Amino acid sequence: MGTAAEANGVDPRNGRWIELPDFDHLFQQLLVNKTDPFVLLVTGTLSQDNRLSLGQWAFGAGVADDVADSDVVVDMLDINGQKLAQIPIPISFTWFLEGFGAVDTQSTIFARQISLLPGAVRLQFTRGNTVLLTQNLITKLVSDAINLVPDVGFVGPALQRRMALQNMIGAMDSMMAAQNFMGARQKLSTSFTNAVANWLLDDYPLNNATGISKKQVMSLIGAMANQIGSP
């Protein structure tokens, strides 16, 4: 799991504990096929001095969280850097601990389901007037998905196969950073798709709540290629 999923904390919206199974449940809900609109599950850790560390993300059908006021917002950007939407991310640096009450903390975790708009390729996190981080959501989601494939799901040596796929994702990330979105889309749709098709078994056991099947990986790749847009 990512940074946020491994930490224990509280949900500032209702004061209840957040544990690893809570994140497992959220990820599993997003990995099943539904008729709901597409949403993006964004998780991470934020410190009071504005250090942001991203956790595991997921994409699937679901319902976006209700909008709430916050000085931490996510701007959803298209390939031209145009803002498609701005979504507040509720953050609290006060945890409620049983037997202690309210306790201030230097960092906190967050998990938010947001609607993924067509054409969105990057998320920019801002707190107040400070830009914290800009993340390519295409490569983030595909990279996280590859990391969720269990070793037994690979044809041949899992370490080398996973590393090769991650290197291809890194190359696509560099292409998009250089504004070569159509080249990245072509690579994602052809050589990367072929590599996943050849290097993952058609069926393999999923031994944890956040494992991902080959079918789900292939579906995600297709969705992300469409997200970049047609040439």
RAGILIN-V539728 format. One record per residue. N is the residue number from 0. RES is the residue in three letters. PHI is phi in whole degrees, 0 to 359 (* if undefined). NEAR is the number of other C-alpha atoms within 8 Angstrom. Layout:
BEGIN
[[N | RES | PHI | NEAR] [N | RES | PHI | NEAR]]
END
This chain:
BEGIN
[[0 | MET | * | 7] [1 | GLY | 279 | 9] [2 | THR | 304 | 12] [3 | ALA | 293 | 15] [4 | ALA | 287 | 13] [5 | GLU | 275 | 9] [6 | ALA | 273 | 9] [7 | ASN | 258 | 9] [8 | GLY | 195 | 10] [9 | VAL | 228 | 10] [10 | ASP | 276 | 11] [11 | PRO | 295 | 11] [12 | ARG | 284 | 5] [13 | ASN | 220 | 5] [14 | GLY | 78 | 9] [15 | ARG | 271 | 8] [16 | TRP | 292 | 8] [17 | ILE | 252 | 10] [18 | GLU | 239 | 11] [19 | LEU | 307 | 10] [20 | PRO | 301 | 6] [21 | ASP | 298 | 8] [22 | PHE | 291 | 10] [23 | ASP | 304 | 10] [24 | HIS | 296 | 9] [25 | LEU | 299 | 8] [26 | PHE | 296 | 12] [27 | GLN | 295 | 10] [28 | GLN | 297 | 8] [29 | LEU | 279 | 13] [30 | LEU | 267 | 12] [31 | VAL | 263 | 8] [32 | ASN | 278 | 7] [33 | LYS | 223 | 6] [34 | THR | 257 | 5] [35 | ASP | 289 | 7] [36 | PRO | 297 | 8] [37 | PHE | 282 | 11] [38 | VAL | 228 | 14] [39 | LEU | 243 | 12] [40 | LEU | 268 | 13] [41 | VAL | 251 | 13] [42 | THR | 231 | 14] [43 | GLY | 180 | 15] [44 | THR | 233 | 14] [45 | LEU | 234 | 12] [46 | SER | 262 | 10] [47 | GLN | 295 | 8] [48 | ASP | 267 | 4] [49 | ASN | 73 | 8] [50 | ARG | 274 | 8] [51 | LEU | 247 | 10] [52 | SER | 237 | 8] [53 | LEU | 276 | 10] [54 | GLY | 260 | 13] [55 | GLN | 284 | 13] [56 | TRP | 251 | 11] [57 | ALA | 214 | 13] [58 | PHE | 227 | 12] [59 | GLY | 177 | 11] [60 | ALA | 274 | 14] [61 | GLY | 181 | 11] [62 | VAL | 240 | 11] [63 | ALA | 293 | 8] [64 | ASP | 293 | 7] [65 | ASP | 297 | 4] [66 | VAL | 286 | 6] [67 | ALA | 221 | 7] [68 | ASP | 292 | 7] [69 | SER | 193 | 9] [70 | ASP | 274 | 10] [71 | VAL | 258 | 12] [72 | VAL | 228 | 12] [73 | VAL | 243 | 12] [74 | ASP | 265 | 13] [75 | MET | 265 | 14] [76 | LEU | 245 | 15] [77 | ASP | 267 | 12] [78 | ILE | 294 | 12] [79 | ASN | 265 | 5] [80 | GLY | 80 | 6] [81 | GLN | 282 | 7] [82 | LYS | 282 | 9] [83 | LEU | 267 | 10] [84 | ALA | 195 | 7] [85 | GLN | 231 | 9] [86 | ILE | 239 | 10] [87 | PRO | 291 | 12] [88 | ILE | 243 | 13] [89 | PRO | 300 | 12] [90 | ILE | 229 | 10] [91 | SER | 223 | 7] [92 | PHE | 259 | 10] [93 | THR | 244 | 9] [94 | TRP | 255 | 15] [95 | PHE | 254 | 11] [96 | LEU | 255 | 8] [97 | GLU | 300 | 5] [98 | GLY | 90 | 4] [99 | PHE | 239 | 7] [100 | GLY | 81 | 8] [101 | ALA | 285 | 8] [102 | VAL | 229 | 9] [103 | ASP | 284 | 7] [104 | THR | 229 | 8] [105 | GLN | 280 | 7] [106 | SER | 214 | 9] [107 | THR | 213 | 12] [108 | ILE | 254 | 12] [109 | PHE | 216 | 14] [110 | ALA | 215 | 9] [111 | ARG | 219 | 9] [112 | GLN | 264 | 11] [113 | ILE | 235 | 12] [114 | SER | 293 | 10] [115 | LEU | 265 | 8] [116 | LEU | 278 | 6] [117 | PRO | 303 | 5] [118 | GLY | 89 | 9] [119 | ALA | 286 | 13] [120 | VAL | 232 | 13] [121 | ARG | 223 | 13] [122 | LEU | 242 | 12] [123 | GLN | 246 | 13] [124 | PHE | 266 | 12] [125 | THR | 226 | 14] [126 | ARG | 235 | 11] [127 | GLY | 64 | 6] [128 | ASN | 256 | 5] [129 | THR | 254 | 6] [130 | VAL | 282 | 9] [131 | LEU | 273 | 11] [132 | LEU | 188 | 8] [133 | THR | 241 | 9] [134 | GLN | 238 | 8] [135 | ASN | 289 | 10] [136 | LEU | 285 | 9] [137 | ILE | 296 | 11] [138 | THR | 289 | 11] [139 | LYS | 297 | 10] [140 | LEU | 294 | 11] [141 | VAL | 293 | 12] [142 | SER | 298 | 10] [143 | ASP | 298 | 11] [144 | ALA | 296 | 11] [145 | ILE | 297 | 11] [146 | ASN | 292 | 8] [147 | LEU | 276 | 9] [148 | VAL | 290 | 11] [149 | PRO | 292 | 10] [150 | ASP | 304 | 7] [151 | VAL | 290 | 7] [152 | GLY | 276 | 12] [153 | PHE | 265 | 13] [154 | VAL | 274 | 9] [155 | GLY | 87 | 6] [156 | PRO | 294 | 7] [157 | ALA | 297 | 11] [158 | LEU | 300 | 7] [159 | GLN | 292 | 7] [160 | ARG | 296 | 11] [161 | ARG | 296 | 10] [162 | MET | 296 | 8] [163 | ALA | 296 | 8] [164 | LEU | 295 | 12] [165 | GLN | 294 | 10] [166 | ASN | 296 | 8] [167 | MET | 294 | 9] [168 | ILE | 296 | 11] [169 | GLY | 299 | 9] [170 | ALA | 295 | 8] [171 | MET | 294 | 12] [172 | ASP | 298 | 11] [173 | SER | 295 | 8] [174 | MET | 297 | 12] [175 | MET | 289 | 10] [176 | ALA | 297 | 7] [177 | ALA | 269 | 6] [178 | GLN | 69 | 7] [179 | ASN | 267 | 9] [180 | PHE | 289 | 10] [181 | MET | 289 | 10] [182 | GLY | 295 | 8] [183 | ALA | 294 | 12] [184 | ARG | 297 | 11] [185 | GLN | 297 | 8] [186 | LYS | 295 | 10] [187 | LEU | 296 | 12] [188 | SER | 281 | 11] [189 | THR | 246 | 8] [190 | SER | 297 | 8] [191 | PHE | 291 | 11] [192 | THR | 300 | 11] [193 | ASN | 295 | 8] [194 | ALA | 296 | 9] [195 | VAL | 296 | 10] [196 | ALA | 298 | 9] [197 | ASN | 273 | 8] [198 | TRP | 261 | 10] [199 | LEU | 252 | 10] [200 | LEU | 293 | 11] [201 | ASP | 293 | 6] [202 | ASP | 215 | 7] [203 | TYR | 204 | 8] [204 | PRO | 289 | 6] [205 | LEU | 253 | 9] [206 | ASN | 261 | 5] [207 | ASN | 211 | 5] [208 | ALA | 293 | 9] [209 | THR | 251 | 8] [210 | GLY | 296 | 10] [211 | ILE | 229 | 12] [212 | SER | 274 | 10] [213 | LYS | 300 | 10] [214 | LYS | 301 | 7] [215 | GLN | 291 | 9] [216 | VAL | 296 | 12] [217 | MET | 297 | 11] [218 | SER | 296 | 8] [219 | LEU | 297 | 10] [220 | ILE | 301 | 12] [221 | GLY | 298 | 9] [222 | ALA | 294 | 8] [223 | MET | 288 | 9] [224 | ALA | 297 | 11] [225 | ASN | 294 | 8] [226 | GLN | 296 | 11] [227 | ILE | 294 | 14] [228 | GLY | 114 | 9] [229 | SER | 277 | 5] [230 | PRO | 300 | 3]]
END
